[in-house]
Amino acid sequence: MGAVIAYKNIQFFLRMLLYIILGIIVLCVRAHNKKKTRKRIDKRTEYMMKHTKKDRNGKYPWEY
């Protein structure tokens, strides 16, 4: 009986350890991709602002 309980506790511990490790990996990958996406959006915004024509008041079309 004690061996069954010990086996189940070890199994539970290993499963929880696996979930924690996978969770940490997922969070790291998401943070890395978030930084890459932010940089890409900033570059595209800069390009768009540079290539959008302003009116005679120096305003962009969406600034009215």
N, C-alpha and C positions, 0 to 999 in steps of 0.2 A: 504494500500500500504506500509506504513512504517513497519507494522508488518511482511510482507513478506520479506522485505529487511533485517530486524533485524534477522529473522529466518534463512535466507540464510547465513548471516554473522556468526551467532553462529554455524551453521552447518559446514561452511568452517573452522572456528577456531577449532572445535572439531576434524574434519578430519585431519587437519594439525598437531594438537597436537598428535593424534594417530600415524601418520606417523613418527613424530620426536621421539616419545618414542620407537616405534618398531625399528627404525634405530639405536638408541643408544644401544638397547639390542643386535641387530645383530652384531654391531661393538665390543661390549664387549665379546660376545661368540666367535667371530672370533679371537680376540686377545688371549683369553684363550687357544683355540685349537692350535693356532700357537706356543705358548710356549710349550705345551705338545708335539707337533710334533717335535719341535726342540730338545727337551730333548731325545725323542725316537731315532731320527736320530743320535744324538751324541753317545748314548749308543751303537747302532748297529755298528757305525763306529769304536768305540773303540774296540769292540769285534772282528770285522773283521781284524783290524790292528794287534791285539794280536795273532790271529789264522792264519795269512797268512805267508807262508814261505818266507824268504828272500834268495837271491842268495849269493854267496861267497863274493861279494862286499858290502853286507849289504843293498841292494836295493830291493824294492818290484817289482813284475813283471811289473807293469804299469809305472815304473820310467825310462824307457829307452828312 
